[in-house]
């Protein structure tokens, strides 16, 4: 017969943390907290913002020569974003702990859980490749006579000449974006903070979305708006808006995922 301590120990402790429910106003608090973190560590945060701006320019250069990949390229930007933002999560974590912030340690923050980060990157890469293929198939279905020029394509979109194509293309893109968002809401901050494996982190993200659908859809809209502002300013705005989103994502994780098992 075991001791009292052994009898009280849970036989099947779950690796999944509890999910908190948040209000619709929570995403606004996350953005405000993200802005505060940016102002407290502007140099390190600005470095990552500049990296996002460079990514934006690279996306634009590829888009101008292969616009049929627009949706997939946008997806690629969103997929790479969480990994580039790992340093931003580390900055927010250090600020939260009252530790000094320096750029160099944040550049290698991912090394604390390299296996999980690598597997998650592989999963997102597969999603990106499937998304790219789906984009090409969609174009092929509606432009069977050959790809129009970029100017011709944009003219058709603006004039709603191919409204059916626009609707299908947006539906495909939103579908893949929803999958990516669902598995990555809190995944990367969680893997960084707790050393969690990829499966637990991804499922925790899905659970967070399931528990807080309205608030997290609002959060997704805010992300699109902030990144959209960065794109609309010829990517210069990303130097500020991308770090804010990164820092805010850390606070979203801390708000959504309980520190208790």
C-alpha positions in Angstrom: 0.0 0.0 0.0 1.5 3.4 -1.0 2.1 6.3 1.2 -0.4 9.1 1.6 1.6 11.4 -0.7 1.6 8.7 -3.4 -2.2 8.2 -3.0 -2.8 11.9 -3.5 -0.6 12.2 -6.6 -2.7 12.3 -9.8 -2.3 9.1 -11.8 -2.6 10.7 -15.2 -1.5 14.3 -14.9 -2.6 16.2 -18.0 0.1 18.2 -20.0 -2.6 20.6 -21.1 -3.0 23.9 -19.1 -6.3 25.4 -18.3 -7.7 28.0 -20.7 -9.1 31.2 -19.3 -12.1 33.0 -20.8 -11.5 36.6 -21.7 -13.8 39.5 -22.6 -14.2 41.1 -26.0 -12.1 44.0 -24.7 -9.1 41.8 -23.9 -7.4 42.2 -27.4 -7.4 46.0 -26.9 -5.6 45.5 -23.6 -3.1 43.2 -25.3 -2.4 45.9 -27.9 -2.0 48.5 -25.2 0.4 46.2 -23.3 2.3 45.6 -26.6 2.7 49.3 -27.1 4.0 49.7 -23.5 6.6 46.9 -24.1 7.6 48.6 -27.3 8.3 51.9 -25.6 10.2 50.2 -22.8 12.5 48.4 -25.2 12.4 50.5 -28.4 15.8 49.5 -29.8 15.5 45.8 -29.5 11.8 45.9 -30.6 12.7 48.2 -33.5 15.3 45.7 -34.7 12.6 43.0 -35.1 10.3 45.6 -36.7 12.9 46.3 -39.3 13.1 42.6 -40.0 9.4 42.5 -40.6 9.7 45.5 -42.9 12.3 43.7 -44.9 10.1 40.7 -45.1 7.3 43.0 -46.4 9.6 44.3 -49.2 10.6 40.8 -50.2 7.0 39.8 -50.3 6.2 42.7 -52.5 9.1 41.9 -54.9 7.9 38.4 -55.4 4.3 39.4 -55.7 5.1 41.9 -58.5 6.6 39.0 -60.6 4.2 36.1 -59.5 0.9 37.6 -58.3 -0.8 34.3 -58.5 1.0 33.4 -55.3 -0.4 36.5 -53.5 -2.4 34.5 -51.0 0.4 32.0 -50.4 3.0 34.8 -50.1 0.8 36.5 -47.6 0.5 33.2 -45.8 4.3 32.9 -45.8 4.6 36.3 -44.2 2.1 35.2 -41.5 3.8 31.9 -41.0 7.3 33.2 -40.7 6.1 36.0 -38.4 5.6 34.0 -35.2 9.2 32.7 -35.4 10.7 36.1 -36.1 8.6 37.4 -33.2 10.1 34.9 -30.8 12.6 37.5 -29.8 9.7 39.9 -29.1 8.1 37.3 -26.9 11.4 37.0 -25.0 11.6 40.7 -24.6 8.1 40.9 -23.1 8.9 37.9 -20.9 12.1 39.7 -19.6 10.2 42.9 -19.0 7.5 41.0 -17.1 10.2 39.4 -14.9 11.9 42.8 -14.3 15.0 41.5 -16.1 17.3 43.7 -18.3 16.6 43.6 -22.0 19.4 43.3 -24.6 19.0 42.3 -28.2 21.7 39.5 -28.4 20.0 37.0 -26.0 16.6 37.4 -27.7 18.1 36.4 -31.1 18.7 32.8 -29.9 15.6 32.5 -27.6 14.3 29.7 -29.8 17.3 27.5 -28.9 15.6 26.7 -25.5 13.1 24.4 -27.3 14.7 23.9 -30.7 12.9 20.5 -31.3 9.4 21.9 -30.8 10.1 25.0 -32.9 11.6 22.9 -35.7 8.6 20.6 -35.8 6.1 23.5 -35.7 8.0 25.2 -38.5 7.7 22.0 -40.6 4.0 21.8 -40.0 3.5 25.4 -41.0 5.6 24.9 -44.1 3.5 22.0 -45.2 0.4 24.2 -44.7 2.1 26.9 -46.8 2.9 24.5 -49.6 -0.6 23.2 -49.7 -1.9 26.8 -49.7 0.3 27.7 -52.6 -0.9 24.7 -54.6 -4.5 25.6 -53.8 -3.9 29.2 -55.0 -2.5 27.9 -58.3 -5.4 25.5 -58.8 -7.9 28.3 -58.2 -6.2 30.4 -60.8 -6.1 27.5 -63.3 -9.8 26.9 -62.9 -10.8 30.5 -63.6 -8.1 31.5 -66.1 -7.9 28.4 -68.3 -6.7 30.4 -71.4 -3.6 31.6 -69.6 -2.6 33.9 -66.9 -3.5 37.6 -67.5 -0.9 40.3 -66.9 -0.7 41.9 -63.5 -2.4 45.1 -64.7 -5.1 43.1 -66.5 -5.7 40.9 -63.4 -6.0 43.9 -61.1 -8.4 45.6 -63.6 -10.6 42.5 -63.6 -10.6 42.4 -59.8 -11.5 46.0 -59.4 -14.3 45.8 -62.1 -15.6 42.7 -60.5 -15.4 41.0 -63.9 -14.5 37.8 -62.1 -16.4 38.1 -58.9 -16.8 34.3 -58.7 -13.0 34.0 -58.8 -12.6 36.6 -56.1 -15.1 34.9 -53.8 -13.5 31.5 -54.3 -10.0 32.8 -53.9 -10.9 34.6 -50.7 -12.7 31.6 -49.3 -9.6 29.4 -49.9 -7.3 32.0 -48.4 -9.5 32.5 -45.4 -9.8 28.8 -44.8 -6.1 28.3 -44.7 -5.6 31.4 -42.6 -8.1 30.2 -40.1 -6.2 26.9 -39.7 -2.9 28.7 -39.2 -4.5 31.1 -36.7 -6.1 28.3 -34.8 -2.9 26.4 -34.3 -0.7 29.4 -33.6 -2.6 31.8 -31.4 -0.5 30.9 -28.3 1.7 28.1 -29.7 5.1 29.9 -30.1 5.0 31.9 -26.8 4.0 28.7 -25.0 6.8 26.7 -26.5 9.2 29.4 -25.5 7.9 29.9 -22.0 7.2 26.4 -20.9 9.3 24.2 -23.2 6.1 22.6 -24.4 6.1 20.2 -27.3 4.5 21.1 -30.6 1.4 19.0 -30.3 0.5 20.3 -26.8 1.1 23.9 -27.9 -1.0 23.6 -31.1 -3.9 21.9 -29.3 -3.8 24.5 -26.6 -4.1 27.2 -29.2 -7.1 25.4 -30.7 -8.7 25.1 -27.3 -8.1 28.8 -26.6 -9.9 29.7 -29.8 -12.7 27.3 -29.0 -13.2 28.8 -25.6 -12.9 32.4 -26.8 -14.1 32.5 -30.4 -15.5 36.1 -30.5 -12.6 37.6 -28.6 -10.0 35.9 -30.7 -11.7 36.6 -34.0 -11.6 40.3 -32.9 -7.9 39.8 -32.1 -7.3 38.4 -35.6 -9.0 41.5 -37.0 -6.8 43.7 -35.0 -3.7 41.8 -36.2 -4.8 42.3 -39.8 -5.5 46.0 -39.2 -2.1 46.6 -37.6 -0.1 44.7 -40.2 -2.3 46.2 -42.9 -1.3 49.7 -41.7 2.3 48.6 -42.0 1.8 47.4 -45.5 -0.1 50.6 -46.5 2.8 52.7 -45.4 5.2 50.9 -47.9 6.1 48.6 -45.0 7.8 51.4 -43.0 5.0 51.2 -40.5 5.9 47.6 -39.8 8.8 48.8 -37.8 6.3 49.8 -35.2 3.1 47.8 -35.8 4.8 44.4 -36.1 6.6 44.6 -32.7 3.3 45.8 -31.1 1.6 42.7 -32.5 4.4 40.5 -31.3 4.4 41.9 -27.8 0.6 41.8 -27.6 0.7 38.1 -28.6 2.8 37.4 -25.5 0.2 39.2 -23.4 -2.6 37.3 -25.1 -0.8 34.0 -24.2 -0.4 35.1 -20.6 -4.1 36.1 -20.4 -5.5 33.0 -22.1 -3.3 30.2 -20.7 -3.4 29.6 -17.0 -0.1 29.2 -15.2 -1.8 26.3 -13.3 -2.0 22.8 -15.0 
